Amino acid sequence: MAGRIEDYALIGDMQTAALVCRDGTVDWLCLPRFDSHAIFAGLLGTEEHGFWRLGPAHAADSQPPTAARRTYRGDSLILESEWDTPRGTVRVTDFMPPRDGAPQLIRIVEGVTGRVPMRSVLRMRFSYGRVVPWVHKHDGRTVAVAGPDSVWFDTEAETYGKALTTYADFTVAPGDRIAFTISWEPSHKEPPALPEPEQSLQATEDFWRDWVEHCTYHGPYREAVVRSLITLKALTYAPTGGIVAAPTTSLPEDIGGVRNWDYRYTWLRDAAITLSSLLRTGYREEARAWREWLLRAVAGDPENLQIMYGIAGERELGEAELDWLPGYENSAPVRVGNGAAHQLQLDVYGEVTEALHLAHMTGLARNDYASLLQLKLIRYLEDHWDEPDEGIWEVRGPRRHFVHSKVMAWVAVDRTIKLIESGDADGPLERWKELRDDIHRDVCEKGYDKERNTFTQSYGSQELDASLLLIPQMGFLPPDDKRVIGTIEAIQRELSTPDGFILRYPTSGGEEGVDGLPGDEGAFLACSFWMADDLAMIGRVDEARKLFEKLLSLRNDLGLLAEEWDPRLKRQVGNFPQAFSHVPLIDTALRLTASGAYGG
């Protein structure tokens, strides 16, 4: 049985990632890429769908013991878990070395005290748990093969097979170190090189230490910021610079419900705000790589900008349901692919343009095609900004004139005007200034409820939407504007959970709501960070700090956040870990640090 979402740790090699539970079970791993088929899909099903457990031996009829302690080794993605047993203490170190050849997951067992009986249970199931591979020996190594994939299992421990599962039983004493490695290789190629676990461990530690040294943030929230930055780096697909929203699919927003989506793709919105956080904390190379990814993905067809792409820039992300998987805690369907890829979301133009503008303002080396792309996007918006769309939350109901979408269209035009005024691009300046004024006027006239003194989710609607919190952050109106303050206070009244966190928008329980879906969802963590930002901007800095630190307390013991927080169950929900939660954490920390609004 899978653990709670917050029970998992993330390890990865910047091309794919694994989730490791507190009991030493790897319940999720896709090879060789984030969006490849999973070889361990127990997270979304049962143990029959693949897992790898490594920990102290236990009786067959009892639950595996959970680690007494676990932590990342310093500022790295190397996980260390320790178990205290009646016979002694043992440590397991899990990591995936940054790739220089075959992808590897390495697990090193180390005896600390006493003599501890251990067991490794490896059940590989390809194609999201559907295919049992052919497992056999090849030159003394264990290999599992199915179709185009092969996974090689190497260890000095003695192994045996039983019930289509590979076992190893062994005992460790103080100073003993026994390594286990799985490596992926296309099945038609020669076997991957024999692993060198200890050298790989040192190289992985060196990599993360060197990378973290580039961080320019040294404020009071450094631990949380650095862990979030490491998480964002882990979600970056190194060969192309694409950034996945999360390394998982179908972890539910509503446990037991249907709000289950595949997040193993690059949303332009998520990637753009990730780029901005990386730029503001010293990571220019990642920002440059993302800009190049964007230009390749959009090349030749900016008028048909998609809201998301594959991690190498693929356009076709057809959605399908895996009906043999029961889903996380019976949250079905399990989906792969994402049908929202071809939605119209006008706000994306603003997020992309804002990211390109920030890159330009922070001195990232000029790219002429980036400026050309920006101009082409605005020419598209000239003709389409006043159309209804699906909006930031990818509603699957009817299109609407979402206020946030219009505000971000204004942002796109505003930042492009600034680019032209700087002398780095040519365009119809006066015409676009008029366009900027037209959009601004339209939003203020049609998206603002004078009686309630608040902007609304969409034109003519009475509903609120947490994305309205971005109005002052984007510079659409100043923070001290009465309409901004009124909107913030209305969202606090109407979209807050009892514990003070913020919902995206009202849902309708068992009925279909604005998003076209039944059921509810938890508090959206990004929105709660946005609220903290806004409170700081309007001078309520102590309140902002308290909310921020309350949000920090929702992180799991390793500093990781999913997409949402379920206030009823007091659990993290949604795909995990979630870039769209860690980015605003960084942004709010920077804002509060700059304002001096922090405790201690």
C-alpha positions in Angstrom: 0.0 0.0 0.0 1.3 3.4 -1.0 2.2 5.9 1.8 0.7 9.3 2.3 1.9 11.8 -0.3 4.0 13.7 2.2 5.7 10.4 3.3 7.7 10.5 0.1 11.2 11.8 -0.7 12.4 12.9 -4.1 15.6 11.7 -5.7 16.5 12.4 -9.3 19.1 12.9 -12.0 17.6 15.9 -13.8 16.1 13.6 -16.5 13.8 11.5 -14.3 13.0 11.1 -10.7 12.0 8.5 -8.1 9.8 8.7 -5.0 11.0 6.9 -1.9 8.7 6.2 1.0 9.6 6.3 4.7 9.7 2.5 4.8 12.4 2.4 2.1 10.1 1.6 -0.8 10.5 3.2 -4.2 6.9 3.4 -5.4 7.4 5.5 -8.5 10.1 5.6 -11.1 9.8 6.3 -14.9 12.8 5.4 -17.1 14.6 6.9 -18.9 12.7 10.2 -18.8 10.1 11.9 -16.6 7.4 11.1 -19.1 8.4 7.5 -19.8 6.4 4.5 -18.7 6.9 3.7 -15.0 8.7 0.5 -14.0 7.5 1.1 -10.4 3.9 2.2 -10.4 2.9 1.0 -6.9 2.1 4.6 -6.0 -0.9 4.5 -8.2 -1.9 0.9 -7.6 -0.6 -2.0 -5.5 2.6 -3.8 -5.0 1.7 -5.9 -8.1 2.3 -2.8 -10.2 6.0 -2.6 -9.2 8.1 -1.4 -6.3 11.5 -1.8 -4.7 11.7 -2.1 -0.9 15.1 -2.0 0.9 15.1 -2.0 4.7 15.3 -4.1 7.8 13.8 -7.6 7.4 10.3 -8.0 8.9 7.7 -10.7 9.3 5.7 -11.4 6.2 2.4 -10.7 7.9 3.6 -7.3 9.3 4.0 -3.8 7.9 7.5 -2.8 6.8 9.1 -0.7 9.6 9.5 3.0 8.8 12.7 4.9 9.2 13.3 6.6 12.5 15.1 9.4 10.8 15.7 10.6 7.3 17.3 13.7 5.8 19.0 14.9 2.7 22.8 15.0 3.0 23.4 18.7 3.3 22.2 20.8 0.4 21.8 17.8 -2.0 19.4 15.3 -3.4 21.0 12.4 -1.6 18.6 10.8 0.8 19.8 9.2 4.0 17.3 7.1 6.0 18.1 5.4 9.3 16.2 2.6 11.1 16.7 1.7 14.8 15.9 -2.0 15.3 16.2 -4.3 18.3 19.4 -5.6 16.7 21.0 -2.3 15.9 20.9 0.7 13.6 21.2 0.7 9.8 21.4 3.5 7.2 20.3 3.4 3.6 21.6 6.1 1.2 19.5 6.6 -2.0 20.4 8.8 -4.9 20.5 9.1 -8.7 23.8 10.4 -10.1 23.6 13.2 -12.6 23.7 11.3 -15.8 26.8 10.5 -17.8 25.6 7.3 -19.5 22.8 5.0 -18.4 20.3 6.3 -15.8 20.9 4.8 -12.4 19.2 4.5 -9.1 21.8 3.6 -6.4 21.0 2.4 -2.9 23.9 1.9 -0.4 23.2 0.0 2.9 25.5 0.8 5.8 25.7 -0.8 9.1 25.8 1.7 12.0 25.5 -0.4 15.2 24.8 -4.1 15.9 24.0 -6.7 13.3 20.9 -5.9 11.4 19.1 -8.5 9.1 18.1 -6.7 5.8 16.0 -7.5 2.8 15.8 -6.1 -0.7 12.5 -6.9 -2.6 12.6 -5.8 -6.2 9.5 -6.2 -8.3 9.8 -4.6 -11.7 6.7 -4.1 -13.8 7.0 -2.3 -17.1 4.4 -0.1 -18.8 2.9 1.3 -15.6 2.6 -2.1 -13.9 1.0 -3.9 -16.9 3.9 -5.9 -18.2 5.9 -8.5 -16.3 9.4 -8.5 -17.8 11.6 -11.5 -18.6 14.1 -11.6 -15.8 17.3 -13.6 -16.3 21.0 -13.7 -15.7 23.5 -12.3 -18.2 27.2 -12.6 -17.5 26.5 -12.8 -13.8 24.2 -9.8 -13.8 20.4 -9.7 -13.4 18.5 -8.1 -16.3 14.8 -7.5 -16.8 13.7 -7.1 -20.5 10.4 -6.2 -22.0 10.1 -4.8 -25.6 12.4 -1.8 -26.0 13.4 -1.6 -22.4 16.0 -3.4 -20.2 16.8 -2.7 -16.6 20.0 -4.1 -15.1 20.2 -5.0 -11.4 23.7 -5.1 -9.8 24.7 -6.0 -6.2 27.3 -8.0 -4.4 24.6 -9.4 -2.2 23.3 -12.9 -3.1 19.9 -12.7 -4.9 17.2 -15.2 -5.7 13.9 -15.1 -7.5 10.5 -16.0 -6.2 7.0 -15.2 -7.4 8.3 -13.0 -10.2 10.2 -11.0 -7.7 14.0 -10.6 -7.0 15.0 -10.9 -3.4 18.3 -10.4 -1.4 18.6 -11.3 2.3 21.7 -10.2 4.1 23.0 -8.9 7.4 25.1 -5.7 8.0 27.5 -4.9 10.8 29.2 -1.6 11.7 31.2 -0.4 8.8 29.6 -2.8 6.2 28.6 -1.1 3.0 26.6 -3.0 0.4 25.4 -1.3 -2.8 22.4 -2.0 -5.0 22.0 -0.4 -8.4 19.4 -0.5 -11.2 20.4 0.9 -14.6 18.2 1.4 -17.7 19.4 0.7 -21.3 17.5 0.2 -24.6 17.1 -3.6 -24.8 18.8 -3.8 -28.3 22.0 -2.2 -27.0 24.9 -3.7 -25.1 24.7 -3.9 -21.3 25.4 -0.6 -19.4 28.8 -0.3 -17.7 29.1 -1.9 -14.3 28.1 0.7 -11.7 30.6 2.3 -9.4 28.4 3.3 -6.4 31.0 4.9 -4.1 32.5 7.1 -6.9 29.0 8.0 -8.1 28.0 9.0 -4.6 31.0 11.4 -4.3 30.3 12.8 -7.7 26.7 13.4 -6.9 27.5 15.2 -3.6 30.1 17.3 -5.4 27.6 18.3 -8.1 25.0 19.5 -5.7 27.5 21.3 -3.4 28.9 23.2 -6.4 25.4 24.0 -7.8 24.1 25.4 -4.5 27.1 27.6 -4.1 25.7 29.8 -6.9 22.6 30.7 -4.8 22.7 34.5 -4.1 20.0 34.4 -1.4 21.4 34.5 2.2 18.3 35.6 4.1 16.5 34.1 7.1 14.6 31.6 5.0 17.6 30.2 3.3 17.0 26.5 4.2 13.5 26.6 2.7 14.6 28.6 -0.3 17.6 26.3 -1.1 15.5 23.2 -0.7 13.0 24.6 -3.1 15.7 25.6 -5.6 17.2 22.1 -5.5 13.7 20.7 -6.1 13.2 23.0 -9.1 16.6 21.9 -10.4 15.6 18.3 -10.0 12.4 19.0 -12.1 14.5 20.4 -15.0 15.2 18.1 -17.9 18.9 18.7 -18.4 19.2 17.8 -22.1 16.8 20.5 -23.2 16.1 22.9 -20.3 12.4 22.0 -20.1 10.9 22.0 -16.6 8.2 19.6 -15.6 5.4 20.8 -13.4 5.9 17.7 -11.2 7.5 14.2 -11.7 4.2 12.3 -11.1 0.8 11.7 -12.7 -2.6 11.4 -11.2 -1.9 12.1 -7.5 -5.4 13.4 -6.6 -6.4 16.9 -5.8 -9.5 15.3 -4.2 -8.7 11.9 -2.6 -11.1 9.4 -4.1 -12.2 11.8 -6.8 -11.5 12.3 -10.5 -9.3 15.4 -10.3 -6.2 13.5 -11.3 -3.9 14.8 -14.0 -0.5 14.1 -15.6 2.0 16.8 -14.7 5.1 15.4 -16.3 5.2 18.1 -19.0 6.4 21.6 -19.4 3.7 24.2 -18.8 4.8 27.5 -20.2 3.3 29.2 -17.2 5.0 27.1 -14.6 8.3 27.1 -16.4 8.2 30.9 -16.9 7.6 31.6 -13.2 10.3 29.0 -12.3 12.7 30.9 -14.6 12.0 34.1 -12.8 12.8 32.6 -9.4 16.0 31.1 -10.7 17.1 34.4 -12.2 16.5 36.2 -8.9 18.5 33.7 -7.0 21.6 33.6 -9.2 20.8 30.8 -11.6 21.3 32.4 -15.0 22.4 29.2 -16.9 19.1 27.5 -16.1 17.3 30.6 -17.3 19.2 30.6 -20.5 18.6 26.9 -21.1 14.8 27.4 -20.6 14.7 30.4 -23.0 16.4 28.3 -25.6 13.9 25.5 -25.0 11.1 27.9 -25.4 12.4 29.2 -28.7 12.8 25.7 -30.1 9.3 24.6 -28.8 7.5 27.6 -30.3 9.7 27.9 -33.4 7.9 28.5 -36.6 4.4 28.6 -35.1 4.1 31.2 -32.4 0.5 32.0 -33.4 -0.4 28.5 -32.2 1.3 28.7 -28.9 0.4 25.8 -26.7 0.0 26.1 -22.9 2.3 23.1 -22.4 4.8 20.9 -24.4 6.7 17.7 -23.8 10.1 18.1 -22.1 11.9 18.1 -25.4 9.2 20.4 -27.0 6.8 17.8 -28.2 3.4 19.1 -29.1 1.2 16.0 -29.1 0.3 15.0 -25.5 -2.8 13.0 -26.1 -4.6 12.0 -22.9 -5.4 8.4 -22.1 -6.6 6.4 -19.0 -4.8 3.4 -17.5 -7.8 1.3 -16.4 -5.6 -1.4 -14.9 -4.4 0.9 -12.2 -6.9 1.6 -9.4 -5.3 5.0 -8.6 -3.8 6.5 -5.5 -6.2 5.6 -2.6 -8.7 4.6 -5.3 -8.6 8.0 -7.0 -9.5 7.1 -10.6 -9.0 7.5 -13.4 -5.2 7.3 -13.7 -4.3 9.6 -16.6 -1.3 9.8 -18.9 -0.9 12.7 -21.3 -2.9 15.8 -20.9 -5.9 16.9 -23.0 -5.5 20.5 -21.8 -2.5 21.0 -24.0 -4.6 22.6 -26.8 -6.7 24.8 -24.6 -6.7 28.6 -25.2 -5.2 30.2 -22.1 -4.4 33.9 -22.9 -2.6 34.4 -19.6 0.3 32.3 -20.9 1.3 35.1 -23.3 1.8 37.3 -20.3 3.8 34.8 -18.3 6.1 34.1 -21.2 6.6 37.7 -22.0 7.2 38.6 -18.3 9.9 35.9 -18.1 11.6 37.1 -21.3 11.4 40.7 -20.0 13.0 39.7 -16.7 15.8 37.8 -18.5 16.4 40.9 -20.5 16.4 43.2 -17.5 18.8 41.0 -15.5 21.4 41.0 -18.3 20.9 37.6 -19.8 22.8 37.6 -23.1 20.5 39.0 -25.8 18.8 36.6 -28.2 17.3 38.4 -31.3 14.8 35.6 -31.9 13.5 36.0 -28.4 12.7 39.6 -29.1 11.1 38.6 -32.4 9.0 35.9 -30.7 7.8 38.5 -28.2 6.7 40.8 -31.0 4.9 38.0 -32.7 3.0 37.0 -29.6 1.8 40.6 -29.1 0.6 40.7 -32.7 -1.5 37.6 -32.0 -2.9 39.1 -28.8 -3.9 42.2 -30.7 -6.5 40.1 -32.5 -7.4 37.7 -29.7 -7.1 39.3 -26.2 -10.8 40.0 -26.1 -11.9 36.4 -26.6 -13.0 34.0 -23.9 -10.6 31.3 -22.9 -10.1 28.4 -20.4 -8.0 30.5 -18.1 -5.1 29.8 -15.7 -6.9 26.8 -14.0 -7.6 25.0 -17.3 -11.3 24.7 -16.7 -13.0 22.0 -18.7 -16.3 23.9 -18.7 -17.3 26.6 -21.1 -14.8 29.4 -22.0 -15.2 32.6 -20.1 -13.7 36.1 -20.1 -11.4 35.4 -17.2 -10.1 38.6 -15.5 -6.7 37.1 -14.8 -6.3 36.2 -18.5 -7.0 39.8 -19.5 -4.6 41.2 -16.9 -1.8 38.9 -18.2 -2.6 40.0 -21.8 -2.1 43.6 -20.4 1.3 42.4 -18.9 2.4 41.0 -22.3 1.7 44.3 -24.0 3.2 46.4 -21.2 6.5 44.4 -21.1 6.8 44.6 -24.9 6.3 48.3 -24.9 9.2 48.5 -22.3 11.3 46.4 -24.7 10.7 48.8 -27.5 11.3 51.8 -25.4 14.7 50.4 -24.3 15.7 50.3 -28.0 16.1 46.6 -28.2 13.1 46.0 -30.5 11.0 47.8 -33.1 7.3 47.8 -33.1 4.2 50.1 -33.4 4.7 51.8 -30.1 1.8 54.2 -30.1 -0.6 51.5 -31.3 0.4 49.1 -28.6 0.2 51.8 -26.0 -3.4 52.3 -27.0 -3.9 48.5 -26.9 -2.5 48.5 -23.3 -4.9 51.2 -22.3 -7.9 49.4 -24.0 -7.2 46.2 -22.1 -6.8 48.0 -18.8 -10.0 49.9 -19.3 -11.9 46.8 -20.3 -10.8 44.9 -17.2 -11.7 47.7 -14.8 -15.1 48.2 -16.4 -16.2 44.6 -16.9 -14.2 42.7 -14.3 -14.8 44.8 -11.3 -17.8 44.7 -9.0 -18.3 48.2 -7.6 -20.9 47.2 -5.0 -18.6 44.6 -3.4 -15.4 46.5 -4.2 -13.7 43.5 -5.7 -12.5 42.2 -9.0 -14.3 39.0 -10.0 -13.3 35.7 -11.6 -14.7 36.6 -15.0 -16.8 39.3 -16.7 -20.3 39.3 -15.3 -19.5 36.7 -12.6 -20.1 37.0 -8.9 -17.4 34.4 -8.1 -14.0 35.2 -6.8 -10.7 33.7 -8.0 -7.3 33.6 -6.2 -5.5 34.5 -9.4 -6.8 38.1 -8.9 -4.1 38.3 -6.2 -1.6 38.8 -9.0 -3.1 42.1 -10.0 -0.7 44.2 -7.8 2.2 41.8 -8.3 2.1 42.3 -12.0 1.8 46.1 -11.7 -1.7 46.2 -13.3 -2.7 48.4 -10.3 -0.7 49.8 -7.4 -1.0 47.9 -4.1 -2.7 50.9 -2.3 -5.5 51.1 -4.9 -8.8 50.6 -3.0 -9.9 48.0 -5.6 -6.8 45.9 -4.9 -7.3 46.1 -1.2 -11.0 45.3 -1.6 -10.1 42.2 -3.7 -7.6 40.9 -1.2 -10.0 41.3 1.7 -12.9 39.7 -0.3 -10.7 36.7 -1.1 -9.7 36.4 2.5 -13.4 36.3 3.4 -14.7 34.1 0.7 -11.9 31.7 -0.4 -10.1 31.1 2.9 -10.2 27.7 4.6 -10.8 27.5 8.4 -7.0 27.4 8.9 -6.4 30.4 6.8 -5.2 29.0 3.5 -6.6 30.0 0.1 -8.8 28.1 -2.4 -8.4 28.7 -6.1 -12.1 29.4 -6.6 -15.4 28.0 -5.3 -16.1 24.4 -6.3 -19.5 22.7 -6.2 -18.9 19.5 -4.3 -20.8 16.7 -6.1 -22.0 18.9 -8.9 -20.1 20.3 -11.9 -18.8 23.7 -11.1 -17.1 26.4 -13.2 -14.3 24.0 -14.0 -16.6 21.3 -15.4 -15.7 18.8 -12.8 -17.5 17.2 -9.8 -16.0 17.2 -6.3 -13.9 19.6 -4.3 -10.2 20.2 -3.9 -7.8 21.4 -1.2 -6.3 24.8 -0.6 -4.0 25.6 -3.5 -0.6 26.4 -2.0 0.5 28.8 -4.6 -2.5 31.0 -4.0 -1.8 31.0 -0.3 1.8 32.2 -1.0 0.3 34.9 -3.3 -1.9 36.1 -0.4 1.2 36.4 1.8 2.8 38.5 -0.9 -0.2 40.8 -1.3 -0.5 41.3 2.5 3.1 42.4 2.6 2.6 44.7 -0.4 -0.3 46.5 1.3 1.6 46.9 4.6 0.2 44.0 6.6 3.7 42.5 6.8 3.3 40.8 10.2 0.2 39.0 9.0 2.1 38.1 5.8 4.9 36.6 7.8 2.6 34.6 10.0 0.8 33.1 6.9 4.2 32.4 5.2 5.6 30.5 8.2 2.3 28.6 8.6 2.7 27.6 5.0 6.3 26.5 5.6 5.0 24.2 8.4 3.0 22.3 5.8 6.2 21.0 4.1 7.0 17.5 4.8 10.1 16.6 6.9 12.3 17.0 3.9 11.0 20.4 2.9 8.7 19.2 0.0 5.3 20.4 -1.0 2.6 19.0 -3.2 0.1 21.1 -5.2 -2.5 21.5 -2.5 -3.4 21.1 1.2 -6.5 19.2 2.2 -7.8 21.2 5.3 -10.2 18.4 6.2 -7.7 15.5 6.1 -4.7 17.7 7.1 -2.8 16.1 4.2 -0.9 17.2 1.2 -2.7 16.4 -2.1 -2.0 16.7 -5.8 1.1 15.9 -7.8 4.3 15.9 -5.8 6.6 17.7 -5.5 5.0 20.6 -7.3 7.0 23.4 -9.0 4.0 25.7 -8.8 4.2 25.5 -5.0 8.0 25.8 -4.6 8.4 28.8 -6.9 6.0 31.1 -4.9 7.6 29.9 -1.7 10.9 31.4 -3.0 9.2 34.6 -4.2 7.5 35.2 -0.9 10.7 34.6 1.0 12.5 37.1 -1.1 9.7 39.7 -0.6 9.5 39.2 3.1 13.3 39.4 3.4 13.4 42.6 1.5 10.8 44.1 3.7 12.4 42.9 6.9 9.3 41.0 7.8 10.6 37.9 9.5 10.8 36.6 13.0 13.9 36.1 15.1 
